[in-house]
Amino acid sequence: MSGTRTYSLQARQLLAASLGLVAFLGLTGYALDRAFVEAADSTMRQRLQNYAWAYLRSTELSRNGKIIAPETPPDARLARVGSGLYAAILADDDRWQSESALGRDLPLDDVLRPGEERYEGPIDTPTGAIYRQSMGMAWEVSDIKDVNVTVHVAESSAALDKQVAAFRRTLWVYLGAAGGLLLALQIGLLRWSLSPLRKLVADMVQVTLARKERLDGRYPQELDVLTGSLNELIEVGRDQITRTRNVLGDLAHSLKTPLAVVRSELDSEHDSQTVRTAVEEQVARMNQIVAYQLSRAAATGHQTFAAPVPIAACAEEIVQSLEKVYASKNILCEFEIDDAANFYGERGDLMELLGNLLENAFKWAKHRVLLTVSIHTSAPQRRAGLLIKVEDDGPGIAPENVERLLQRGVRGDERVHGHGIGLAIVLDLIHAYRGQLEVERSNDLGGACFVVRFNPAV
């Protein structure tokens, strides 16, 4: 649709890379953040646990169960009011708390069973969120009495929150800087990696403007098939234009003489029957010329993306017609055609090629004609090549006469009916499809052997 926006390859790649980069950095940042928070929380728990064990080691109970706390706390903050670090010890009949907890409404009154241990946080309190480590134990004060003792150590979450906030600021600043650097690097890499495509487009513009004849730059290996196909398309288009121009010129030149003769006869004072006979002869001549030139113009030539045309069916159709024309000679035509053999081009060109070769063989053969078609491939990424052989048991062609017989209008024997253009048309078709023609002596039948080779193509 006209309203749909089409993005360039570079924009698409950059958008995809940016989304991937954002997702990667986001997940990385989240993972690092969670790891730091968990590590900080684990450090907090370990520190509070050490404080609790320190109180358990240094605290004493009197025989009547009174708590005797140590004079020196494990951390100086426990002796400073409002420091954010608090401790409390509970016994059956007594309770002690650190100086830092004075005047604070803190949840330090839970009693734990002996051997029970808890770590909780953050816990909301009127003085702010705290983390609390609690440990319970049985304290033996006499041979017959044990006292349940619970130690609570708590710390404000402010310090942990401050550490996490500082880490997050640093983390996202560095990740943002890394993302910007990677994005700039990605843009540079994209421009470098897509530069061959930009060069290809620029070269195509030069070809379109007729400033260059073909794509002759150096391109990466991945573009070899593409540039090769484009060059072939350029050459095929140029060949078609040249061939069309030549055919039109040849047609105009060939018709000029018969038309001049007709005009001359019409202007002459000959009787009507003589003029009629002359005109009919020239009209017949012009029909031959037009048919010949049209057969040349129909040769579309090599096509990179042509659909395959099965050969066996075309050959069968041609031979059926030739057997009727040459029924009096009772010729046996044999096929040896590879099932995978295909002709990549116009079906009309294949019919013209096989028709002229087989008609020539039928014309000169005594009793036998052999058509052999096989394929050959030079590389896995290339289209299979084609080998066509047409052999007969006739007199054959002397090597010194081959070049002459392939010329237009030359016949092997003037007594044999024909115009001498069939093999010339074959040669034009083969050249149009960039093939090769060889004329040999048939090893099996003894007559002429026409060998047509079409090389593997992209």
N, C-alpha and C positions, 0 to 999 in steps of 0.2 A: 504494500500500500504506500501511497505517496507520503503519508504522515509518519511512517515507520522510519526511525533513524537507524542508519547503518554505521556501526563503529569500525574503525580501522583495526587491522591486526595488532598494531602496537597498542592501541587503546584497550583492546580486548585482553591482550597479554598483561598489560599493566594493571588493569582492573582485577584480573584473576590473581596476579601476584600480590597485589595490595590486600585483597581479601584474605588470601592465605597467610600473608605476613601479619595482618591484624589478629587473625584467629590464633596463629602460633604464639605471638607475643602476649596476647590476652591469656591464653592457657598457661603459658610459662609464668607470667606475672601472678596469676591466681595460685599456681602450684607453689611458687616461691613464697608467696604471702602466707599460705596455709602452713607451709613448712616452718616459717619463722614464728608464726603464732603458736604452733604446737611446741616448737623448741623453747620459746619463752615461757609458755605455760609449764612445760616440764621442768625448766630451771626454777620457776617459782615454787613448784611443789617440792622439789628436792631441797630448796633453801628452807622452806617452812618445816619440812620434815627434820632437817638437821637441827633447827632451833628447838623443836619439840623433844628430840632425843637429848639435846643439851640440858633442857630443864629436867627431864627425867633422871639424868645422871647426877645432876647437882642438887636436886631438891630432896629434902628429908621430911619425914613425918615423926612427930613426937609419939610417945606411947599412947597418948589419949587421942591420936588422929589429927593433930593440928599440923598445918602445912608450914614448913620452914623453907622459904624460897632462898635461892642463892643471892648473895649480896651484889655480885657482878653479873649482869645479864649477858647472854651470848651476843647481843648486839646493842650498841649504845642507844639506838633509837627507842628501845624498849623502856628506857628510863626518861624519855622526853615526851611530855604531854603533846598529843596531837601529831606525833611523828608519822603516823600511818602504819606502824608495825605494832601489833598488840599481842598479849599473851594472857592466858588465864589457866589456873589449875584448880580442879574441883576434887574434893575428897568427900567422904560420907557426911562428915559434920563440919566441913570447913570449905572456904572458897578464897582464892587469892588471884589478883590480877595485877598486871604490870602498871607502872605509873603512866605509861602512854595511853592506857585505856580509861583513865579517870575522867569522869564526866561524859563518857561516850556510851551511847545506847547501841551495844554490839551483841550479836547472837553468839555468846560464848558460854552458855549455860547448859548445853546438852550434855547428858551423861552417857558415856559409851560403856559397853560391856568389856570385860578384860580381853585383850587380844584384838579388839575391833579397831579399825583404822579407817578414816574418811578424809577425802580431799574434795572440796566443793568450791565452786566459784564460777563466775562472779555472783555474789550474793548481795542483793540490794539492802542497804541499811540507811537509817536517817543521816548518817555521816558519809554516805557514799558507798559504792560497790567495793566488796572485799573478797579475797580468796582465803579459805580457811582450811587448815590441816588439823585434824583431831586424832588423838590416840588414847586408847583405854588400856588399863593394866590393873592387876591385883597387887597391892603392896602389903607385904607381911610385916606387921608391927609387933607381933608377939607369937608365941607358939600356938595360940588358940584363936588369933584374930587376924583377918585380912581386911584391908581397906581398898575399896575401888577408887582408883585415881584416874581422872580424865584431864589431859593436857590439850588446850586449844592455842594455836598460834595463827594469827590472821594478819594479812597485809592488804593495804589499800590497792585497788586496781589502777590507780592513777599512774604509778611508775610504769607498770606493764603497758598500759594504754599509750603512754608517751613514747615508749620504745617502739611499739608497733606503728604508731603514727609516723615517727621519724624514719623507720625502715620503709614504710610504704611510700613516703615522699621520695626518698632516695631511689627506691626500686623503680617507680614509674618515671622518674626523671631520666634514669639511665636507660630504661627500656624504650622510652620515647626517643631519646637520642640515638639508640641503636636502630630503632625502627626507621627514623629519618635517614640514617646513613645507609641502611640496607635498601631502602626505597630508592635513594639516589643511585646506589650501585646497580639496582635492578633496572632502572631506567637506562643507565649506560650500557648494561649488558644487552637489554632488549634492542636498543638502537644498533649496537654492534652486530647482534645475531640477525637482525632483519635488514641490515645494509645490503646483502646480496639481492633481496627481493626489490629494494628500492632501485638498485642498479639495473635489475632486470626490467623494471617498469620504465626507467629512463631510456634504456636501450630500445625497448619496444616503441617508445615515442619517436626515437631517432629513425627507426625502421619505417614507422608510419609516415613520417615526414620525408621519407626517401633520402635521408642523410646517411643511412647505412643500409647495406643490402641484407644483412643477417645478424643474428645475435652471436657476436664473436668474442664476448668478454669471458673472463675466467669466473666460473660460478662453483659453489660447493657441489660435492658429489650428489647430494640429495636432489639437486635441481638439474642434473644432467639429462634425465629422461624428459623433463618438462622442456628444457631449452632445445633438446634435440627434436622433440615433437613440434615445437613452434617453428624451428628452422625448416623442418620438412613441410609444414603447412605454408610457410612463406614461399618456399621454392615451388611447391605444387601450385599455389595461386599464381606465381609469376610464370610458371610453365604453361598454365592454362590460358593466361592472357596472351602469351606469345603464340601458343598454338592456335587460338581463336583468330588472332590477327593474321597469322600466316594462312589459315584456311580461307578466311574471307578474301585475302589478297589473291590467293591461288584461284579461288572460285571466280573472282572478277576477271582475272587475267585469262582464265580458261574459257569463260563465256564470251569474251570480247570477240574472238575470231568467228565462232559460229553466228553470233549476232550480226557481225559485219557481213558475212556471207548471205544471211537472210535478207538484210537490208539491200544488198547488191542485187539479189535475185528479184526482190519486189520492185526495184527500180528499173530492172532490165525490161527488154521488149520480148522476152521469150514467151512462148505460148503457156497457157495456164497449167497444162499437165506437167511441162518441164519445171516450172516454178514450184508446183506442188510437190513434185518428187524431190527437188533440191531442199525445200523447206522441211519435208519429212525427215530427210537424212540429217539435217542439222538439228532438228528437234530431238531425234534419237540420240545424236551425239551429246546434246546438252543434258538429256536425261542421264546418260552415262556419267557425264562430268559431275552433275549434282549428286548422284548416288555415291560416287566415289568420295567427293568432298564431305558429304554428310557422314560417311563411314569414318572418315578421319576425324571430323569434329566430335563424333560420338565417343572417341577414346578419351575418357576423363582422366586416365592416368593414375599414378600412385596416390593413395589416400591413407593418411595415418590412422584414422578412426573408421575405416570402411568395415562394413559387416561382412562376415565370411559367406562365400557362395559355394555350396557343394558342387564338386566337379562331375561326379558320376552321372547325375541326372542330366546335366547339360550335354555331356558326351553322348549319352544314350539317345537324346532327342536329335542331335546332329546326325549320328550314324544312321538312324532310321530313315531320315530324309535322303541321305546319300545312297543308301542301299536301293532306294526306289529309282534314283537318277541313274545309277550305274548298275541296274539290275542285270543287264546283258553280260556284264563281266563276272557276275557270280562271286563277288569278293567276300572273303571271311574277315571280319574285323574283330580282333580280340582286345579285351581290357585287362590291365593289371593296375588297378587304382587303389591306393591306400584309403581305407575308410575315413581316416582323420584328415585327408587332404582337402583343403579349402582354398579358394581364390579370394583374396582380399581386394575387392574393387567392384566395378559395375558388372552386372550379369551380362549386359550387352557386349562389353569388352571381352569377357570370357567366351561368349558364343562366337564373336568375330574371330578371336584368336584360334580357338579349336576348329571352328568351321573352315577357315582357310587352310590350316595345316592338314586337316583330315581330307578336305576336298582335293588338295594337291596330292595326298597319298593315294586316294581312290583313283585319281586321274592317271597316275603312272604305275600303280600296282598291277601285277598280273593276277594274283589270287588272294594275297594276304596283306593285312594291315594290322599293326600292333600299336596300341596306345598304352603307355606306362606313365603313371603319376605317383610320385613319392614325396615325402617331406623330409626336411632336415633342419635342425635347430643348433645354433651356435652358443646361445646363452639362455638361462632360465627366464630372464625378464624380457626377452625379445620374441617377436612373433615368428612362428616357424617359416622356414624357407620352403620353396616349392620347386620340384623338378618334373618337367613334362617332356616325354619322348614320343615322337610319332615316327614309326618305321614302316617301310613297305618292301615288297620283293621285286620292285621295278628295276630299271637300269641304273638308278643312282645318279649322283651328280659328281662330276670330276672336280677336284679341289680348286683348279684354276678357274672354274666357271661359277663358283659359289657367289663371289662378290657381284658378278655381272647379273646373275639371275635374281638377286635381291633388289635390283634397281627397278623403278617404276616402268611399266610398259614393256619389259623384256620377258620373252617367253622362251622356255626351254626348247620348244619345237613349234615353229610357225604353223605347222599342219594341225596342231592340237588346238581345239577351240578354247578361247580365253582372252583376257585383256592384259594379262601380265602385271596385274597390280595386287593380287592376293598376297604374295609373299612380302611385297613392300608394305602393305597394310599391317601384316604380322610384325614386321620389323619396327614400324612406327609404334604399334601397341606395346611391344616389349620395351622399347626405349622410354615410352611414357611411364611405364611401371618400373623403370630402372632395373630391368632384367638384362640377360645376355642370351644371344642366340648363337648356336653352333650347328654346323651342317657336317655330318660325318657319313661314313659307310656303316650300314647296319651289320653288326656281327651275327645276328640271328637270322635275318631275312635276306641279307645281301644287297638290298637296295639303299635308298636314301634314309638317313636318320636325322630328324630335326630335334635338337635338344634345346629346351628353353629353361633357363634358371632364373628364379626370383629369390633374391637373397633374404635372410631373416631381417625383420624390421622391428622397430620399437613398438 
